[in-house]
Amino acid sequence: MTNTTSVVTLKASGAELVSTTKAGVKFRDTYKEAMVLLDVTVPATAVGDTLDVYIDTSTDGGTTWVNVGHFTQVLGNGGAKKFVMALNSSNPGASAVTDVTSDAAAGATRQYGVADRIRSRSVIAGGTASFTYSVKAFLK
């Protein structure tokens, strides 16, 4: 365990029209906790447009990904938003066993911390939805 703090970009700022899964970022150091920032600078404009952003981690070199958090859903007509997600393995809660094929509910985390890599993925819904956003992880 190091006392190093690092910042990694999981998704650089830019417009997205379709759902995406970003490549995972592998760490050189070991981290116990993370604070992840979702910064939506330009939302879509229609009421029915939505953006869901998930944070996943992997313990087996990127073969299997476990969802550790799901940001609050961003609505197309909701304006610019910033959300922060805290991940820390010191208190995993009452149910520390998770089906790796499932996702956390919107606005929820699974407190497993982070393994040796992390990634973001998005689900964009709506007719012509375009969201401009970035995702950064602050690791400690």
N, C-alpha and C positions, 0 to 999 in steps of 0.2 A: 504494500500500500504506500503510495506516495502522498505528499501534501500538495502536489501540483494541481493548479486550477487551469483548465483548458476551455477554450471556446471552439466549437465546431459548427460549421454551417451544414445543416441537413437538407435545406432547400434554399438556394439563392433567390433573392427577390426577382419576381418575374410573373407575367400573366400565364395562367393555365386555363385551358378550355375543357380538358378531359381529366379523368381520374388517373393518378400516377402512383408508382411505387419507386422511391429513390433508392439508389444503391446504398448499402450500409457503410457507415464510417467505422473503421477498425481503430482501436486505441492502442497506443504503445504503452501507456501506463494503466494502472488499475484505479478505478473510481468507485466510490461508495454511494455517491448521490449525484443527482442532476437537476438542474432547473432548465426547462425548455420553454422558449418564447416563440409564440405564434404571432406574427405581426401582419395583419391584413390591411394593406394600404389602400387598395381599390377593390371594393366588393363588386359583385355583379349588380344589376339594377332591378331585375324582376323579383316580385314577391316570392315566387315559387323556386327561385334558384337557391341552392344550398351548397355549402362546403363543409365536409367533415375531414379533420386531420387527425391521424393516429400516429402514435409513437410505439415502435417495436424494438425489442432487443433480442439478441441471439447468444446462446451459450455453446453452440456447436459449429462455429465457423461460418454461420450464415446459411446453413442448411434448413434449420427450423427457426422461425421467428415467433416470438411471444409478444402479444400486444400488452403493453404496460400502461397505456393511457389513450384517452380519446378526448380531445378538446371539445368544448362547448360548440355546438353546430353554429356556423356562421350563415346568416340569412342574406340573400342578395340585396334586399332593401334595408339592411341593418346598419349601413355606414361602416367606416373604418373601425377596426377592433384590434386590441392586443390582449392576449391571454398568456398566462404563465402556468406551467405544470411542474410540480415538485415530485421527484422520485427519490425514495430513500429506502434501502433494504432493512433498516433497523426495526421497523414495525410493519410486517406484512399483513397484519390484520388477522381476523378469525379464520379465514379460509385461504390458506396459502397454496392450495392446489387449484390449478386453472387448466381448462381444456384449451390447448394451444391453437385450436381452430376457431376460437371465439374471440370477439372483441369486447372491450369494456364499454359500458353504456356512455352516452354523450356526457361530458363533464365529469368523468370518473377516471380514477387511476387504480392500478394494481401495484401495490408498494413492494416490488421486487428489486428496485434499484435498477442498475444497468450492468450487463455482462461485458464482454470484450468488444461489442459493437452495437451500434444504434442506427435506426433509420426512421424516416417519416414516409407516410403514404397518405394519399388523399382520395376522397370520393366526391366528385362534383356532379350535381344533378341540376337539371333545368334545360330549357330549350336552347338557349344560346349563352349559357352562363360563362363568364370569364372572371376569375378572381386573381388579383395580384397580391402575393404574400410571400413571406419568408419564414423559415424555421431555423432557430439556432439553439444549440444545447450548451449550457454552462456546466462543466463537469468538475467535481471536487472529490 
